[in-house]
Amino acid sequence: MKRFIALAMLLIASSLAACNTVKGAGQDIQKGGEKLEDAADKSK
């Protein structure tokens, strides 16, 4: 569980650092969510 949280925090931090516009932020958040969903599916 700690590994999952660390991954989530890393994705959030990288997506916030990479976005330059509101549209870009939305796309980054969506991609981060997809990665989290994939990680959750793999951990089942």
C-alpha positions in Angstrom: 0.0 0.0 0.0 2.9 2.4 0.8 4.3 1.7 -2.7 1.0 2.6 -4.3 0.8 5.8 -2.4 4.4 6.7 -3.3 3.6 6.0 -7.0 0.5 8.2 -6.7 2.4 11.1 -5.2 5.1 10.8 -7.8 2.6 10.9 -10.6 0.8 13.9 -9.1 4.0 15.8 -8.6 5.2 15.1 -12.2 1.9 16.0 -13.7 1.7 19.3 -11.9 5.3 20.2 -12.9 4.6 19.3 -16.6 1.4 21.2 -17.1 1.5 24.8 -18.5 -2.2 25.4 -19.1 -5.5 24.4 -17.6 -6.2 22.1 -20.5 -2.7 20.6 -20.1 -3.4 20.0 -16.4 -6.6 18.2 -17.2 -4.8 15.9 -19.6 -2.0 15.3 -17.2 -4.4 14.4 -14.4 -6.3 12.1 -16.7 -3.1 10.3 -17.7 -2.1 10.0 -14.0 -5.5 8.5 -13.2 -5.1 6.0 -15.9 -1.7 5.0 -14.6 -3.1 4.7 -11.1 -5.9 2.5 -12.4 -3.5 0.3 -14.2 -1.4 -0.1 -11.1 -4.4 -0.9 -9.0 -5.5 -3.6 -11.5 -2.0 -5.2 -11.5 -2.0 -5.3 -7.7 -5.2 -7.4 -7.5 
